[in-house]
Amino acid sequence: MDFIQGEIFAIDKPYRKSSFGALAHVRYMLSRKLGRKIKIGHAGTLDPLATGVLVLCTGKCTKLIETLQSHTKEYVATLQLGATTDSYDREHEVNHTYPHRHITEPMIREVLKQFEGDIKQVPPTYSAVKVAGKRAYAMRRNGEDVELAPKNIHIDEIELISFDTENFLMTIRVVCGKGTYIRALARDIGRALDSGAYLTELRRTRVGDITVDKCIDFDHIAEWLDSLPECSDTSKQ
């Protein structure tokens, strides 16, 4: 692999690691292996509490980042029904609880249908969306009120994988286009069920043709680099 000229590969981003932090670690490992600084970027941010496919590009392949970001993505998400948080995930504590005993599996399957196709979605206020040049999450953390306009998104598929009727946890698989916030989808599903919902787990399982089983384990980047003879040879030049 010629990382200097340009390569595209993916890592399995771990839980509670930011996409920037994961990228910085890979940059450090590559630079140390090659004995020089390397140009590298990622194609699509994952929240720190999410895991899974994070596509990385080096060298001239960084020019393809925008194209890669537009590729279809697949997620597996687990939602807690009957409650909400400010960030729509476990980053914040529960702020409201709602009736949820009326929710049934047939009801969930029927509600999910309305989210397939072209829909409008309001992004989470705890997100990197800019408002008058400021990041929405920064404004929220400063105690400012934030209102975001709905955006057009596309969801190819959404299906129920499981429904825990004792704890009211549901797991779904979502195949969607660029700009889709699964946290916001959880919020909207909760509302459509006349209740509330927030994410407890999120895993990106595919970006384009790159599936999570093809990703490099984040904790074994060094071993992966050592297994590449071309990479080893380059570092000694």
N, C-alpha and C positions, 0 to 999 in steps of 0.2 A: 504494500500500500504506500502511495506517495502522498503523505499528509501535507507536504509543502506545496505541491502543485494543486492538490485538491482531492478530498474524499468526502463521501457521505456515509455516515453510519449512525447507529442509534444506541442509546443506553437505556436501561431500566431505571428511571429516576426513583430514588428511595423516598419513603415517607418523611415528612418534616424537613426536607432539603429543598431549597428554592431552585428554580431552573437556573438562575444566575450562579448560585453556589455550586451546582452540579457542573455547569459549564466551566467555571473557574478551576475546579479540581481536575477536570479532563485536560484543560489547557496546560496546567502545571505539569501533569504527568507526561503529556506529549512533549512539552518544551524540554523537560528534563531528559527524556529519552532521546530526543533528536539533537540536543545540545544547542538549541536556538529557539527564539520566540516563534510562535506560530499564530496565524490568523485563523480564528474559529468563531462560529456563531451557532445559535440554535434556531430551529424552525418551528416556533409555537410554544408559548409558555405554559407550564403546568403549575397550578397552585402548590405551595409547600405541602399541603395535606393530601395531595394527589400523588399517585405513583404511575409508573408505566412508561410508554414510548416517548422518548425525547430525542428528536432527530438533530444531529450535529453535522455541520458542514465546515470543512477547512479549505484554506487556499482559495482558488478561483471558484470553487463550488459554493462559496458564501453568496455568490451572485444569484444562486438558485433558491435562496431562502424564501423569497416572496412567493415563488411558484409552489414550493413545498408546503407553505402555510395554507395554500388554497386546497390542498388535497383532502379528501374525505377522511374523517376520523371516527373511530369506534371507541366507546366507553362502556364500562360496567360500573354502575353506581348503586349504592345502597342508601335508602332514604328512611329516616325516622319520621313516622306520621304522628300528628297530634301536637306538634310543637314547632317553633321557629327560633332562629337566631338572627342577629343583625347581619351576619355575613353569609347566611344560608348554609353554613357548614359548621364544623366543630371548633373553628377558630375562636368563636365567641360563645358565651353561655346562653342557655335558653332564655329568651325574653318574653315569650308568650306560650301558653298552652291552649289547646283547642279540643272540642269533642272529636272523638275518632272511632268510637265503638260501632258507629253506623257503617264503617267502610268494609266492603266485602271484596273478594277477588274478582267476581264478575263486574262489579262497579269500577274497580281499578282498570281492568282490561278495556272497558268501554270508554273511560276517560282518556286513556293513553292514545286512543285513536285520533283525538282532536289535535294532538300535537305533531302529527305526521304531515309532511309537505311544507309549503311556504307559510311561515307564521311570523308574527311580530313578537319581539322579546325585549323587555327592559333590562339592560345589564345590571349586575349587582352594584350598589354604590361603593362597596368595598372591592373595587377593581381598579385597573390602571387606565380606565377611560378618562380622557381629559375634559375638563370643564373650564373654559376661559383660560386655558394654558396650565391648569393645575390638575394633578391626578386626583380622581374622585376619592380614593382610599385615604389620601393625605388630608383632604378636606374633612372627611368624616372623623378622622383621628384628632383633628383640631377642633371638633365640636361643631363644624359648619353643616348646615343643611345642604343636601345634594339632590337634585332632580335630574334624571337622565331620560333622554328621549328613547322611545322604542326603536329597535333596529330590525330589519328584515333578515331572517335566517331561514335555513332549510334543514329539515330533519327527514332523512331517507327512511329510517326504520326506528321504531321504539317498541320494545316488547318486555313483558313481565317475565322474569326468570323465576322468582320465588316471592312468596308472601307469608311472613311469619305472623299468624293470627294471634299469638300470645303476646308478643312484644310490639306488634304493629310496625315491623320493619319490612320494607319491600326492596327487591333488587331488580334493576332493569338494565337492559342493553340498549344503547343508543348509537345509531349511525347518523352522523350529521356533517354539515358543511362548516366553513370558516365562520368564526364569530359567535358560535353557540356557547353559551355559558351553562354548564350542567347544573351549577348552583342555582341559577335563575330558573332553570327548568324544574328543579325540585320545588322551589317556591311556588311556581305556577301550577304544578301538579297538586300540591297541597291545597291550594285555593280551589282548584276545580273539583276536589273531593270534599268541599265544604269543611275544610280542616286546615291544618298547617303541615309543613314538612321541611326538613333540612337534611343535607348530606352528612352521612356518617363515614362513608368510604367512597373513593373515586379512583378508578384505574383506567388509564388510556391503554387500550389493547391493540390499537392499530392506527397508523397514519399512512394513507395511500396503500402501498403494497407491503409496508414494513409492519410486521406483527411483533407482539411483545416477546414471543419465543425466539425471535431473531436478534433481540437486543443483547448488548453486553452488560453483564452484571456490574453495577457501579462499584461494588466492593472488590472487584477483581480486575480493574482496569490494568494494573501493572502486569498481572499474569497474562492478560490478553495481548498486551504490547510485546511482552517477551516471547509470545508464541508466533510473532510475525517476523520471519527471517529478514524480509526486506526492510522492515522498520529497524531491526537490530543493526543491519549493515549500514543503513543511512546514518545512524547515530555515531558510527565509528569513523565516518569520513572526515 
